Amino acid sequence: MSEVIKLQEEELQNLKKLQNEGNEIQFALGQVEFSKINLEKTKSNILERLDKLQQEQTTVAKQLQEKYGEGNIDLEKGEFTKAS
């Protein structure tokens, strides 16, 4: 039978402290990964919105160009100036 030696209280407390710190670190890493996943989903959704916006801008630009020709639009004044 193996010899059993009782650890000193200070040693035991030190080991428990280290174990708790390890657990806290693992939990924190888990939270970071969870947040990272959520941020990646949010980023993906924003990039999809950006793509749709760019497609709409291209469509509207083509429509206006077909209607008015080449030129510039002043959104403040609501005016189109034909290119020379």
PDB file of N, CA, C and O in Angstrom:
ATOM      1  N   MET A   1       0.833  -1.175   0.000  1.00  0.00           N
ATOM      2  CA  MET A   1       0.000   0.000   0.000  1.00  0.00           C
ATOM      3  C   MET A   1       0.882   1.245   0.000  1.00  0.00           C
ATOM      4  O   MET A   1       1.910   1.294   0.676  1.00  0.00           O
ATOM      5  N   SER A   2       0.458   2.263  -0.779  1.00  0.00           N
ATOM      6  CA  SER A   2       1.240   3.484  -0.894  1.00  0.00           C
ATOM      7  C   SER A   2       1.153   4.301   0.375  1.00  0.00           C
ATOM      8  O   SER A   2       0.159   4.267   1.099  1.00  0.00           O
ATOM      9  N   GLU A   3       2.208   5.025   0.619  1.00  0.00           N
ATOM     10  CA  GLU A   3       2.231   5.886   1.793  1.00  0.00           C
ATOM     11  C   GLU A   3       1.472   7.175   1.478  1.00  0.00           C
ATOM     12  O   GLU A   3       1.716   7.796   0.443  1.00  0.00           O
ATOM     13  N   VAL A   4       0.566   7.579   2.346  1.00  0.00           N
ATOM     14  CA  VAL A   4      -0.223   8.791   2.176  1.00  0.00           C
ATOM     15  C   VAL A   4       0.365   9.858   3.080  1.00  0.00           C
ATOM     16  O   VAL A   4       0.533   9.658   4.283  1.00  0.00           O
ATOM     17  N   ILE A   5       0.672  10.992   2.476  1.00  0.00           N
ATOM     18  CA  ILE A   5       1.243  12.096   3.245  1.00  0.00           C
ATOM     19  C   ILE A   5       0.278  13.271   3.155  1.00  0.00           C
ATOM     20  O   ILE A   5      -0.125  13.672   2.063  1.00  0.00           O
ATOM     21  N   LYS A   6      -0.077  13.802   4.274  1.00  0.00           N
ATOM     22  CA  LYS A   6      -0.991  14.929   4.335  1.00  0.00           C
ATOM     23  C   LYS A   6      -0.222  16.203   3.995  1.00  0.00           C
ATOM     24  O   LYS A   6       0.837  16.481   4.557  1.00  0.00           O
ATOM     25  N   LEU A   7      -0.791  16.977   3.050  1.00  0.00           N
ATOM     26  CA  LEU A   7      -0.175  18.250   2.682  1.00  0.00           C
ATOM     27  C   LEU A   7      -0.367  19.261   3.800  1.00  0.00           C
ATOM     28  O   LEU A   7      -1.326  19.202   4.570  1.00  0.00           O
ATOM     29  N   GLN A   8       0.566  20.181   3.860  1.00  0.00           N
ATOM     30  CA  GLN A   8       0.413  21.268   4.829  1.00  0.00           C
ATOM     31  C   GLN A   8      -0.703  22.190   4.337  1.00  0.00           C
ATOM     32  O   GLN A   8      -0.947  22.289   3.135  1.00  0.00           O
ATOM     33  N   GLU A   9      -1.369  22.853   5.257  1.00  0.00           N
ATOM     34  CA  GLU A   9      -2.497  23.724   4.917  1.00  0.00           C
ATOM     35  C   GLU A   9      -2.085  24.808   3.921  1.00  0.00           C
ATOM     36  O   GLU A   9      -2.833  25.107   2.991  1.00  0.00           O
ATOM     37  N   GLU A  10      -0.926  25.385   4.105  1.00  0.00           N
ATOM     38  CA  GLU A  10      -0.439  26.435   3.197  1.00  0.00           C
ATOM     39  C   GLU A  10      -0.255  25.891   1.785  1.00  0.00           C
ATOM     40  O   GLU A  10      -0.607  26.562   0.814  1.00  0.00           O
ATOM     41  N   GLU A  11       0.290  24.689   1.661  1.00  0.00           N
ATOM     42  CA  GLU A  11       0.479  24.062   0.363  1.00  0.00           C
ATOM     43  C   GLU A  11      -0.863  23.787  -0.308  1.00  0.00           C
ATOM     44  O   GLU A  11      -1.048  24.044  -1.498  1.00  0.00           O
ATOM     45  N   LEU A  12      -1.782  23.265   0.472  1.00  0.00           N
ATOM     46  CA  LEU A  12      -3.109  22.957  -0.037  1.00  0.00           C
ATOM     47  C   LEU A  12      -3.818  24.223  -0.512  1.00  0.00           C
ATOM     48  O   LEU A  12      -4.431  24.225  -1.580  1.00  0.00           O
ATOM     49  N   GLN A  13      -3.742  25.281   0.259  1.00  0.00           N
ATOM     50  CA  GLN A  13      -4.371  26.550  -0.117  1.00  0.00           C
ATOM     51  C   GLN A  13      -3.741  27.124  -1.379  1.00  0.00           C
ATOM     52  O   GLN A  13      -4.436  27.657  -2.244  1.00  0.00           O
ATOM     53  N   ASN A  14      -2.428  27.012  -1.475  1.00  0.00           N
ATOM     54  CA  ASN A  14      -1.722  27.494  -2.669  1.00  0.00           C
ATOM     55  C   ASN A  14      -2.173  26.718  -3.913  1.00  0.00           C
ATOM     56  O   ASN A  14      -2.420  27.321  -4.957  1.00  0.00           O
ATOM     57  N   LEU A  15      -2.281  25.411  -3.814  1.00  0.00           N
ATOM     58  CA  LEU A  15      -2.737  24.588  -4.943  1.00  0.00           C
ATOM     59  C   LEU A  15      -4.176  24.924  -5.327  1.00  0.00           C
ATOM     60  O   LEU A  15      -4.495  25.004  -6.514  1.00  0.00           O
ATOM     61  N   LYS A  16      -5.053  25.121  -4.334  1.00  0.00           N
ATOM     62  CA  LYS A  16      -6.446  25.478  -4.604  1.00  0.00           C
ATOM     63  C   LYS A  16      -6.537  26.847  -5.272  1.00  0.00           C
ATOM     64  O   LYS A  16      -7.350  27.063  -6.172  1.00  0.00           O
ATOM     65  N   LYS A  17      -5.684  27.769  -4.811  1.00  0.00           N
ATOM     66  CA  LYS A  17      -5.655  29.107  -5.409  1.00  0.00           C
ATOM     67  C   LYS A  17      -5.255  29.016  -6.886  1.00  0.00           C
ATOM     68  O   LYS A  17      -5.874  29.645  -7.745  1.00  0.00           O
ATOM     69  N   LEU A  18      -4.222  28.233  -7.168  1.00  0.00           N
ATOM     70  CA  LEU A  18      -3.772  28.061  -8.550  1.00  0.00           C
ATOM     71  C   LEU A  18      -4.857  27.413  -9.407  1.00  0.00           C
ATOM     72  O   LEU A  18      -5.069  27.807 -10.554  1.00  0.00           O
ATOM     73  N   GLN A  19      -5.535  26.426  -8.850  1.00  0.00           N
ATOM     74  CA  GLN A  19      -6.610  25.762  -9.581  1.00  0.00           C
ATOM     75  C   GLN A  19      -7.747  26.755  -9.876  1.00  0.00           C
ATOM     76  O   GLN A  19      -8.279  26.768 -10.986  1.00  0.00           O
ATOM     77  N   ASN A  20      -8.116  27.571  -8.908  1.00  0.00           N
ATOM     78  CA  ASN A  20      -9.169  28.569  -9.107  1.00  0.00           C
ATOM     79  C   ASN A  20      -8.774  29.587 -10.176  1.00  0.00           C
ATOM     80  O   ASN A  20      -9.589  29.964 -11.018  1.00  0.00           O
ATOM     81  N   GLU A  21      -7.522  30.023 -10.133  1.00  0.00           N
ATOM     82  CA  GLU A  21      -7.053  30.969 -11.149  1.00  0.00           C
ATOM     83  C   GLU A  21      -7.111  30.343 -12.539  1.00  0.00           C
ATOM     84  O   GLU A  21      -7.485  31.006 -13.506  1.00  0.00           O
ATOM     85  N   GLY A  22      -6.746  29.081 -12.639  1.00  0.00           N
ATOM     86  CA  GLY A  22      -6.828  28.372 -13.921  1.00  0.00           C
ATOM     87  C   GLY A  22      -8.265  28.294 -14.410  1.00  0.00           C
ATOM     88  O   GLY A  22      -8.533  28.497 -15.594  1.00  0.00           O
ATOM     89  N   ASN A  23      -9.182  28.002 -13.508  1.00  0.00           N
ATOM     90  CA  ASN A  23     -10.599  27.939 -13.865  1.00  0.00           C
ATOM     91  C   ASN A  23     -11.110  29.305 -14.331  1.00  0.00           C
ATOM     92  O   ASN A  23     -11.860  29.393 -15.303  1.00  0.00           O
ATOM     93  N   GLU A  24     -10.704  30.356 -13.640  1.00  0.00           N
ATOM     94  CA  GLU A  24     -11.117  31.714 -14.020  1.00  0.00           C
ATOM     95  C   GLU A  24     -10.595  32.076 -15.417  1.00  0.00           C
ATOM     96  O   GLU A  24     -11.299  32.694 -16.216  1.00  0.00           O
ATOM     97  N   ILE A  25      -9.362  31.682 -15.690  1.00  0.00           N
ATOM     98  CA  ILE A  25      -8.770  31.960 -17.001  1.00  0.00           C
ATOM     99  C   ILE A  25      -9.526  31.203 -18.092  1.00  0.00           C
ATOM    100  O   ILE A  25      -9.824  31.764 -19.146  1.00  0.00           O
ATOM    101  N   GLN A  26      -9.832  29.938 -17.841  1.00  0.00           N
ATOM    102  CA  GLN A  26     -10.591  29.155 -18.818  1.00  0.00           C
ATOM    103  C   GLN A  26     -11.960  29.780 -19.069  1.00  0.00           C
ATOM    104  O   GLN A  26     -12.405  29.857 -20.214  1.00  0.00           O
ATOM    105  N   PHE A  27     -12.622  30.221 -18.021  1.00  0.00           N
ATOM    106  CA  PHE A  27     -13.931  30.857 -18.155  1.00  0.00           C
ATOM    107  C   PHE A  27     -13.817  32.146 -18.956  1.00  0.00           C
ATOM    108  O   PHE A  27     -14.633  32.411 -19.838  1.00  0.00           O
ATOM    109  N   ALA A  28     -12.798  32.947 -18.644  1.00  0.00           N
ATOM    110  CA  ALA A  28     -12.596  34.207 -19.367  1.00  0.00           C
ATOM    111  C   ALA A  28     -12.324  33.954 -20.845  1.00  0.00           C
ATOM    112  O   ALA A  28     -12.840  34.670 -21.703  1.00  0.00           O
ATOM    113  N   LEU A  29     -11.515  32.941 -21.146  1.00  0.00           N
ATOM    114  CA  LEU A  29     -11.245  32.596 -22.543  1.00  0.00           C
ATOM    115  C   LEU A  29     -12.524  32.160 -23.252  1.00  0.00           C
ATOM    116  O   LEU A  29     -12.739  32.499 -24.416  1.00  0.00           O
ATOM    117  N   GLY A  30     -13.358  31.422 -22.561  1.00  0.00           N
ATOM    118  CA  GLY A  30     -14.637  31.014 -23.121  1.00  0.00           C
ATOM    119  C   GLY A  30     -15.514  32.213 -23.442  1.00  0.00           C
ATOM    120  O   GLY A  30     -16.163  32.259 -24.487  1.00  0.00           O
ATOM    121  N   GLN A  31     -15.529  33.187 -22.531  1.00  0.00           N
ATOM    122  CA  GLN A  31     -16.305  34.403 -22.765  1.00  0.00           C
ATOM    123  C   GLN A  31     -15.764  35.165 -23.969  1.00  0.00           C
ATOM    124  O   GLN A  31     -16.534  35.684 -24.777  1.00  0.00           O
ATOM    125  N   VAL A  32     -14.445  35.230 -24.087  1.00  0.00           N
ATOM    126  CA  VAL A  32     -13.828  35.917 -25.219  1.00  0.00           C
ATOM    127  C   VAL A  32     -14.213  35.222 -26.522  1.00  0.00           C
ATOM    128  O   VAL A  32     -14.572  35.891 -27.492  1.00  0.00           O
ATOM    129  N   GLU A  33     -14.145  33.917 -26.560  1.00  0.00           N
ATOM    130  CA  GLU A  33     -14.507  33.173 -27.763  1.00  0.00           C
ATOM    131  C   GLU A  33     -15.978  33.374 -28.110  1.00  0.00           C
ATOM    132  O   GLU A  33     -16.325  33.535 -29.279  1.00  0.00           O
ATOM    133  N   PHE A  34     -16.840  33.364 -27.099  1.00  0.00           N
ATOM    134  CA  PHE A  34     -18.265  33.582 -27.328  1.00  0.00           C
ATOM    135  C   PHE A  34     -18.493  34.979 -27.898  1.00  0.00           C
ATOM    136  O   PHE A  34     -19.261  35.151 -28.845  1.00  0.00           O
ATOM    137  N   SER A  35     -17.831  35.962 -27.326  1.00  0.00           N
ATOM    138  CA  SER A  35     -17.943  37.334 -27.834  1.00  0.00           C
ATOM    139  C   SER A  35     -17.407  37.428 -29.255  1.00  0.00           C
ATOM    140  O   SER A  35     -17.982  38.114 -30.100  1.00  0.00           O
ATOM    141  N   LYS A  36     -16.315  36.742 -29.512  1.00  0.00           N
ATOM    142  CA  LYS A  36     -15.709  36.742 -30.848  1.00  0.00           C
ATOM    143  C   LYS A  36     -16.689  36.181 -31.877  1.00  0.00           C
ATOM    144  O   LYS A  36     -16.827  36.735 -32.968  1.00  0.00           O
ATOM    145  N   ILE A  37     -17.366  35.090 -31.536  1.00  0.00           N
ATOM    146  CA  ILE A  37     -18.354  34.493 -32.437  1.00  0.00           C
ATOM    147  C   ILE A  37     -19.474  35.485 -32.715  1.00  0.00           C
ATOM    148  O   ILE A  37     -19.890  35.657 -33.861  1.00  0.00           O
ATOM    149  N   ASN A  38     -19.960  36.134 -31.665  1.00  0.00           N
ATOM    150  CA  ASN A  38     -21.035  37.120 -31.849  1.00  0.00           C
ATOM    151  C   ASN A  38     -20.570  38.295 -32.696  1.00  0.00           C
ATOM    152  O   ASN A  38     -21.319  38.781 -33.544  1.00  0.00           O
ATOM    153  N   LEU A  39     -19.350  38.754 -32.478  1.00  0.00           N
ATOM    154  CA  LEU A  39     -18.816  39.858 -33.278  1.00  0.00           C
ATOM    155  C   LEU A  39     -18.657  39.458 -34.739  1.00  0.00           C
ATOM    156  O   LEU A  39     -18.921  40.259 -35.636  1.00  0.00           O
ATOM    157  N   GLU A  40     -18.228  38.230 -34.979  1.00  0.00           N
ATOM    158  CA  GLU A  40     -18.072  37.749 -36.356  1.00  0.00           C
ATOM    159  C   GLU A  40     -19.436  37.675 -37.054  1.00  0.00           C
ATOM    160  O   GLU A  40     -19.552  37.995 -38.237  1.00  0.00           O
ATOM    161  N   LYS A  41     -20.465  37.250 -36.311  1.00  0.00           N
ATOM    162  CA  LYS A  41     -21.820  37.210 -36.889  1.00  0.00           C
ATOM    163  C   LYS A  41     -22.291  38.625 -37.202  1.00  0.00           C
ATOM    164  O   LYS A  41     -22.856  38.880 -38.265  1.00  0.00           O
ATOM    165  N   THR A  42     -22.055  39.536 -36.274  1.00  0.00           N
ATOM    166  CA  THR A  42     -22.453  40.927 -36.486  1.00  0.00           C
ATOM    167  C   THR A  42     -21.718  41.514 -37.681  1.00  0.00           C
ATOM    168  O   THR A  42     -22.319  42.199 -38.509  1.00  0.00           O
ATOM    169  N   LYS A  43     -20.429  41.249 -37.771  1.00  0.00           N
ATOM    170  CA  LYS A  43     -19.631  41.737 -38.896  1.00  0.00           C
ATOM    171  C   LYS A  43     -20.168  41.180 -40.211  1.00  0.00           C
ATOM    172  O   LYS A  43     -20.285  41.904 -41.200  1.00  0.00           O
ATOM    173  N   SER A  44     -20.491  39.898 -40.215  1.00  0.00           N
ATOM    174  CA  SER A  44     -21.021  39.262 -41.417  1.00  0.00           C
ATOM    175  C   SER A  44     -22.334  39.930 -41.843  1.00  0.00           C
ATOM    176  O   SER A  44     -22.549  40.195 -43.026  1.00  0.00           O
ATOM    177  N   ASN A  45     -23.204  40.197 -40.870  1.00  0.00           N
ATOM    178  CA  ASN A  45     -24.472  40.864 -41.176  1.00  0.00           C
ATOM    179  C   ASN A  45     -24.245  42.269 -41.732  1.00  0.00           C
ATOM    180  O   ASN A  45     -24.925  42.684 -42.670  1.00  0.00           O
ATOM    181  N   ILE A  46     -23.308  42.990 -41.165  1.00  0.00           N
ATOM    182  CA  ILE A  46     -23.005  44.344 -41.636  1.00  0.00           C
ATOM    183  C   ILE A  46     -22.432  44.300 -43.042  1.00  0.00           C
ATOM    184  O   ILE A  46     -22.778  45.136 -43.876  1.00  0.00           O
ATOM    185  N   LEU A  47     -21.558  43.335 -43.316  1.00  0.00           N
ATOM    186  CA  LEU A  47     -20.985  43.203 -44.656  1.00  0.00           C
ATOM    187  C   LEU A  47     -22.056  42.854 -45.684  1.00  0.00           C
ATOM    188  O   LEU A  47     -21.992  43.314 -46.824  1.00  0.00           O
ATOM    189  N   GLU A  48     -23.035  42.048 -45.293  1.00  0.00           N
ATOM    190  CA  GLU A  48     -24.155  41.743 -46.189  1.00  0.00           C
ATOM    191  C   GLU A  48     -24.954  43.013 -46.486  1.00  0.00           C
ATOM    192  O   GLU A  48     -25.333  43.263 -47.631  1.00  0.00           O
ATOM    193  N   ARG A  49     -25.207  43.811 -45.447  1.00  0.00           N
ATOM    194  CA  ARG A  49     -25.926  45.082 -45.635  1.00  0.00           C
ATOM    195  C   ARG A  49     -25.148  46.007 -46.557  1.00  0.00           C
ATOM    196  O   ARG A  49     -25.728  46.663 -47.422  1.00  0.00           O
ATOM    197  N   LEU A  50     -23.820  46.059 -46.370  1.00  0.00           N
ATOM    198  CA  LEU A  50     -22.968  46.898 -47.210  1.00  0.00           C
ATOM    199  C   LEU A  50     -23.049  46.448 -48.661  1.00  0.00           C
ATOM    200  O   LEU A  50     -23.147  47.278 -49.564  1.00  0.00           O
ATOM    201  N   ASP A  51     -23.009  45.152 -48.889  1.00  0.00           N
ATOM    202  CA  ASP A  51     -23.092  44.618 -50.247  1.00  0.00           C
ATOM    203  C   ASP A  51     -24.421  45.006 -50.896  1.00  0.00           C
ATOM    204  O   ASP A  51     -24.449  45.425 -52.053  1.00  0.00           O
ATOM    205  N   LYS A  52     -25.521  44.868 -50.153  1.00  0.00           N
ATOM    206  CA  LYS A  52     -26.838  45.251 -50.681  1.00  0.00           C
ATOM    207  C   LYS A  52     -26.887  46.748 -50.980  1.00  0.00           C
ATOM    208  O   LYS A  52     -27.431  47.168 -52.001  1.00  0.00           O
ATOM    209  N   LEU A  53     -26.316  47.545 -50.085  1.00  0.00           N
ATOM    210  CA  LEU A  53     -26.287  48.992 -50.290  1.00  0.00           C
ATOM    211  C   LEU A  53     -25.515  49.343 -51.559  1.00  0.00           C
ATOM    212  O   LEU A  53     -25.965  50.167 -52.357  1.00  0.00           O
ATOM    213  N   GLN A  54     -24.365  48.723 -51.742  1.00  0.00           N
ATOM    214  CA  GLN A  54     -23.559  49.002 -52.927  1.00  0.00           C
ATOM    215  C   GLN A  54     -24.287  48.585 -54.203  1.00  0.00           C
ATOM    216  O   GLN A  54     -24.194  49.267 -55.224  1.00  0.00           O
ATOM    217  N   GLN A  55     -25.007  47.473 -54.148  1.00  0.00           N
ATOM    218  CA  GLN A  55     -25.786  47.039 -55.306  1.00  0.00           C
ATOM    219  C   GLN A  55     -26.889  48.050 -55.615  1.00  0.00           C
ATOM    220  O   GLN A  55     -27.119  48.392 -56.775  1.00  0.00           O
ATOM    221  N   GLU A  56     -27.571  48.528 -54.566  1.00  0.00           N
ATOM    222  CA  GLU A  56     -28.625  49.529 -54.759  1.00  0.00           C
ATOM    223  C   GLU A  56     -28.051  50.827 -55.319  1.00  0.00           C
ATOM    224  O   GLU A  56     -28.647  51.438 -56.206  1.00  0.00           O
ATOM    225  N   GLN A  57     -26.890  51.250 -54.803  1.00  0.00           N
ATOM    226  CA  GLN A  57     -26.257  52.472 -55.296  1.00  0.00           C
ATOM    227  C   GLN A  57     -25.919  52.338 -56.780  1.00  0.00           C
ATOM    228  O   GLN A  57     -26.132  53.267 -57.559  1.00  0.00           O
ATOM    229  N   THR A  58     -25.398  51.192 -57.157  1.00  0.00           N
ATOM    230  CA  THR A  58     -25.050  50.952 -58.556  1.00  0.00           C
ATOM    231  C   THR A  58     -26.298  50.991 -59.431  1.00  0.00           C
ATOM    232  O   THR A  58     -26.285  51.581 -60.511  1.00  0.00           O
ATOM    233  N   THR A  59     -27.370  50.365 -58.968  1.00  0.00           N
ATOM    234  CA  THR A  59     -28.621  50.344 -59.724  1.00  0.00           C
ATOM    235  C   THR A  59     -29.175  51.747 -59.904  1.00  0.00           C
ATOM    236  O   THR A  59     -29.560  52.130 -61.009  1.00  0.00           O
ATOM    237  N   VAL A  60     -29.216  52.516 -58.821  1.00  0.00           N
ATOM    238  CA  VAL A  60     -29.745  53.883 -58.890  1.00  0.00           C
ATOM    239  C   VAL A  60     -28.860  54.752 -59.774  1.00  0.00           C
ATOM    240  O   VAL A  60     -29.363  55.551 -60.563  1.00  0.00           O
ATOM    241  N   ALA A  61     -27.542  54.598 -59.646  1.00  0.00           N
ATOM    242  CA  ALA A  61     -26.622  55.379 -60.475  1.00  0.00           C
ATOM    243  C   ALA A  61     -26.849  55.084 -61.954  1.00  0.00           C
ATOM    244  O   ALA A  61     -26.859  56.004 -62.771  1.00  0.00           O
ATOM    245  N   LYS A  62     -27.030  53.815 -62.306  1.00  0.00           N
ATOM    246  CA  LYS A  62     -27.273  53.440 -63.700  1.00  0.00           C
ATOM    247  C   LYS A  62     -28.594  54.033 -64.197  1.00  0.00           C
ATOM    248  O   LYS A  62     -28.675  54.537 -65.317  1.00  0.00           O
ATOM    249  N   GLN A  63     -29.624  53.968 -63.353  1.00  0.00           N
ATOM    250  CA  GLN A  63     -30.932  54.519 -63.729  1.00  0.00           C
ATOM    251  C   GLN A  63     -30.842  56.023 -63.986  1.00  0.00           C
ATOM    252  O   GLN A  63     -31.371  56.530 -64.975  1.00  0.00           O
ATOM    253  N   LEU A  64     -30.162  56.726 -63.076  1.00  0.00           N
ATOM    254  CA  LEU A  64     -30.033  58.181 -63.224  1.00  0.00           C
ATOM    255  C   LEU A  64     -29.173  58.531 -64.431  1.00  0.00           C
ATOM    256  O   LEU A  64     -29.447  59.499 -65.139  1.00  0.00           O
ATOM    257  N   GLN A  65     -28.132  57.736 -64.660  1.00  0.00           N
ATOM    258  CA  GLN A  65     -27.268  57.991 -65.810  1.00  0.00           C
ATOM    259  C   GLN A  65     -28.033  57.775 -67.113  1.00  0.00           C
ATOM    260  O   GLN A  65     -27.876  58.538 -68.066  1.00  0.00           O
ATOM    261  N   GLU A  66     -28.860  56.733 -67.149  1.00  0.00           N
ATOM    262  CA  GLU A  66     -29.675  56.494 -68.344  1.00  0.00           C
ATOM    263  C   GLU A  66     -30.676  57.630 -68.561  1.00  0.00           C
ATOM    264  O   GLU A  66     -30.954  58.010 -69.698  1.00  0.00           O
ATOM    265  N   LYS A  67     -31.208  58.162 -67.480  1.00  0.00           N
ATOM    266  CA  LYS A  67     -32.218  59.220 -67.572  1.00  0.00           C
ATOM    267  C   LYS A  67     -31.604  60.583 -67.889  1.00  0.00           C
ATOM    268  O   LYS A  67     -32.110  61.316 -68.739  1.00  0.00           O
ATOM    269  N   TYR A  68     -30.496  60.922 -67.192  1.00  0.00           N
ATOM    270  CA  TYR A  68     -29.929  62.267 -67.297  1.00  0.00           C
ATOM    271  C   TYR A  68     -28.607  62.342 -68.049  1.00  0.00           C
ATOM    272  O   TYR A  68     -28.201  63.422 -68.479  1.00  0.00           O
ATOM    273  N   GLY A  69     -27.938  61.219 -68.212  1.00  0.00           N
ATOM    274  CA  GLY A  69     -26.625  61.226 -68.841  1.00  0.00           C
ATOM    275  C   GLY A  69     -25.526  61.360 -67.796  1.00  0.00           C
ATOM    276  O   GLY A  69     -25.754  61.188 -66.599  1.00  0.00           O
ATOM    277  N   GLU A  70     -24.310  61.675 -68.290  1.00  0.00           N
ATOM    278  CA  GLU A  70     -23.157  61.837 -67.398  1.00  0.00           C
ATOM    279  C   GLU A  70     -23.242  63.185 -66.702  1.00  0.00           C
ATOM    280  O   GLU A  70     -23.639  64.182 -67.306  1.00  0.00           O
ATOM    281  N   GLY A  71     -22.867  63.209 -65.429  1.00  0.00           N
ATOM    282  CA  GLY A  71     -22.862  64.466 -64.702  1.00  0.00           C
ATOM    283  C   GLY A  71     -22.703  64.256 -63.212  1.00  0.00           C
ATOM    284  O   GLY A  71     -22.304  63.185 -62.754  1.00  0.00           O
ATOM    285  N   ASN A  72     -23.025  65.304 -62.463  1.00  0.00           N
ATOM    286  CA  ASN A  72     -22.891  65.294 -61.003  1.00  0.00           C
ATOM    287  C   ASN A  72     -24.210  65.680 -60.360  1.00  0.00           C
ATOM    288  O   ASN A  72     -24.977  66.476 -60.902  1.00  0.00           O
ATOM    289  N   ILE A  73     -24.461  65.097 -59.187  1.00  0.00           N
ATOM    290  CA  ILE A  73     -25.670  65.410 -58.440  1.00  0.00           C
ATOM    291  C   ILE A  73     -25.278  66.132 -57.166  1.00  0.00           C
ATOM    292  O   ILE A  73     -24.382  65.700 -56.441  1.00  0.00           O
ATOM    293  N   ASP A  74     -25.968  67.247 -56.901  1.00  0.00           N
ATOM    294  CA  ASP A  74     -25.805  67.974 -55.642  1.00  0.00           C
ATOM    295  C   ASP A  74     -26.998  67.595 -54.769  1.00  0.00           C
ATOM    296  O   ASP A  74     -28.112  68.069 -54.994  1.00  0.00           O
ATOM    297  N   LEU A  75     -26.768  66.753 -53.786  1.00  0.00           N
ATOM    298  CA  LEU A  75     -27.850  66.280 -52.932  1.00  0.00           C
ATOM    299  C   LEU A  75     -28.461  67.403 -52.101  1.00  0.00           C
ATOM    300  O   LEU A  75     -29.656  67.375 -51.810  1.00  0.00           O
ATOM    301  N   GLU A  76     -27.660  68.384 -51.720  1.00  0.00           N
ATOM    302  CA  GLU A  76     -28.165  69.498 -50.920  1.00  0.00           C
ATOM    303  C   GLU A  76     -29.174  70.312 -51.690  1.00  0.00           C
ATOM    304  O   GLU A  76     -30.218  70.691 -51.159  1.00  0.00           O
ATOM    305  N   LYS A  77     -28.863  70.581 -52.939  1.00  0.00           N
ATOM    306  CA  LYS A  77     -29.735  71.414 -53.782  1.00  0.00           C
ATOM    307  C   LYS A  77     -30.755  70.581 -54.565  1.00  0.00           C
ATOM    308  O   LYS A  77     -31.749  71.112 -55.061  1.00  0.00           O
ATOM    309  N   GLY A  78     -30.504  69.289 -54.670  1.00  0.00           N
ATOM    310  CA  GLY A  78     -31.382  68.433 -55.457  1.00  0.00           C
ATOM    311  C   GLY A  78     -31.252  68.702 -56.934  1.00  0.00           C
ATOM    312  O   GLY A  78     -32.228  68.638 -57.681  1.00  0.00           O
ATOM    313  N   GLU A  79     -30.023  69.007 -57.354  1.00  0.00           N
ATOM    314  CA  GLU A  79     -29.787  69.402 -58.747  1.00  0.00           C
ATOM    315  C   GLU A  79     -28.792  68.464 -59.422  1.00  0.00           C
ATOM    316  O   GLU A  79     -27.883  67.920 -58.795  1.00  0.00           O
ATOM    317  N   PHE A  80     -29.005  68.295 -60.739  1.00  0.00           N
ATOM    318  CA  PHE A  80     -28.102  67.525 -61.572  1.00  0.00           C
ATOM    319  C   PHE A  80     -27.414  68.477 -62.528  1.00  0.00           C
ATOM    320  O   PHE A  80     -28.077  69.286 -63.178  1.00  0.00           O
ATOM    321  N   THR A  81     -26.099  68.395 -62.625  1.00  0.00           N
ATOM    322  CA  THR A  81     -25.330  69.205 -63.545  1.00  0.00           C
ATOM    323  C   THR A  81     -24.684  68.286 -64.571  1.00  0.00           C
ATOM    324  O   THR A  81     -23.888  67.412 -64.229  1.00  0.00           O
ATOM    325  N   LYS A  82     -25.041  68.497 -65.840  1.00  0.00           N
ATOM    326  CA  LYS A  82     -24.482  67.650 -66.898  1.00  0.00           C
ATOM    327  C   LYS A  82     -23.000  67.909 -67.052  1.00  0.00           C
ATOM    328  O   LYS A  82     -22.518  69.031 -66.899  1.00  0.00           O
ATOM    329  N   ALA A  83     -22.285  66.822 -67.364  1.00  0.00           N
ATOM    330  CA  ALA A  83     -20.847  66.940 -67.617  1.00  0.00           C
ATOM    331  C   ALA A  83     -20.654  67.601 -68.979  1.00  0.00           C
ATOM    332  O   ALA A  83     -21.422  67.370 -69.913  1.00  0.00           O
ATOM    333  N   SER A  84     -19.622  68.420 -69.073  1.00  0.00           N
ATOM    334  CA  SER A  84     -19.331  69.131 -70.325  1.00  0.00           C
ATOM    335  C   SER A  84     -18.652  68.254 -71.320  1.00  0.00           C
ATOM    336  O   SER A  84     -18.339  68.701 -72.424  1.00  0.00           O
TER     337      SER A  84
END
